[in-house]
Amino acid sequence: MTLNDAIEQYLETKEMHAKIEKKLQKYRDNLDAYLRREGKTSLRTDRYVLESKEVTTHRISKAHVPAEVWQKWSRESTYSMLKVSKIEGKVRKSL
């Protein structure tokens, strides 16, 4: 397999993933709407348990806190990122 083949397969799979994620979100929305119509946060059937939870997170931005607070309490995390761009003519279009 060449590098171009691997990149092409990656991009095709990424596109399929986006379509599946969109479909999955539609089902999540439908199930959540059903629970809301029933006025419940959980339901049990003979085969499944459906639960909906509200999750709250707290974050701060460096721009919104004093520098000494940021330096003392912020935590750095490192992760890997892969970016693949398709070259079309002389203009690079990021995917």
C-alpha positions as CSV (number, residue, x, y, z in Angstrom):
1,M,0.0,0.0,0.0
2,T,1.4,3.4,-1.0
3,L,1.2,6.5,1.2
4,N,-1.4,8.0,-1.2
5,D,-3.5,4.8,-0.9
6,A,-3.4,5.0,2.9
7,I,-4.3,8.7,2.9
8,E,-7.2,8.0,0.5
9,Q,-8.5,5.2,2.7
10,Y,-8.2,7.4,5.7
11,L,-10.2,10.2,4.1
12,E,-12.9,7.7,2.9
13,T,-13.2,6.2,6.3
14,K,-13.3,9.7,7.9
15,E,-16.2,10.6,5.6
16,M,-18.1,7.4,6.5
17,H,-17.5,8.1,10.2
18,A,-19.0,11.6,9.8
19,K,-22.1,10.2,8.1
20,I,-22.5,7.5,10.8
21,E,-22.0,10.1,13.6
22,K,-24.7,12.3,12.0
23,K,-27.1,9.4,11.9
24,L,-26.2,8.4,15.5
25,Q,-26.9,12.0,16.7
26,K,-30.3,11.8,15.0
27,Y,-31.1,8.6,17.0
28,R,-29.8,10.2,20.2
29,D,-32.1,13.3,19.6
30,N,-35.1,11.1,19.0
31,L,-34.6,9.0,22.1
32,D,-34.0,12.2,24.2
33,A,-37.1,13.8,22.8
34,Y,-39.1,10.6,23.7
35,L,-37.9,10.8,27.3
36,R,-38.8,14.5,27.5
37,R,-42.3,13.9,26.1
38,E,-42.8,11.2,28.8
39,G,-41.4,13.5,31.4
40,K,-38.8,11.0,32.5
41,T,-35.1,10.7,32.8
42,S,-35.0,6.9,32.4
43,L,-37.1,4.1,31.0
44,R,-36.8,0.3,31.2
45,T,-38.1,-2.1,28.5
46,D,-37.8,-5.9,28.5
47,R,-34.5,-5.5,26.7
48,Y,-33.0,-2.1,27.4
49,V,-32.6,0.6,30.0
50,L,-32.6,4.2,28.6
51,E,-31.2,7.0,30.8
52,S,-30.6,10.6,30.2
53,K,-28.4,12.8,32.4
54,E,-27.5,16.4,32.5
55,V,-23.8,16.9,32.8
56,T,-22.3,20.2,33.9
57,T,-18.6,21.0,33.5
58,H,-16.7,24.0,34.6
59,R,-13.8,25.5,32.7
60,I,-11.9,28.7,32.8
61,S,-10.1,30.6,30.1
62,K,-6.6,32.1,30.6
63,A,-8.1,35.4,29.5
64,H,-10.6,35.3,32.4
65,V,-8.3,34.7,35.4
66,P,-5.3,36.5,36.9
67,A,-2.0,35.3,35.6
68,E,-0.9,34.0,39.0
69,V,-4.0,31.9,39.3
70,W,-3.5,30.5,35.8
71,Q,0.1,29.6,36.5
72,K,-0.7,27.9,39.8
73,W,-3.8,26.0,38.9
74,S,-3.8,25.3,35.1
75,R,-2.7,21.8,34.0
76,E,-1.1,21.1,30.6
77,S,-2.1,18.1,28.6
78,T,-0.5,16.9,25.4
79,Y,-2.1,14.9,22.6
80,S,-1.3,13.9,19.1
81,M,-3.1,15.5,16.2
82,L,-3.1,14.4,12.6
83,K,-4.2,16.8,9.8
84,V,-4.7,15.6,6.3
85,S,-5.2,18.2,3.5
86,K,-6.1,17.6,-0.1
87,I,-4.2,19.6,-2.7
88,E,-6.4,20.9,-5.5
89,G,-4.5,22.9,-8.1
90,K,-2.3,25.4,-6.4
91,V,-4.7,26.0,-3.5
92,R,-4.6,23.6,-0.5
93,K,-8.0,22.8,0.9
94,S,-8.0,21.5,4.4
95,L,-10.5,18.7,5.1
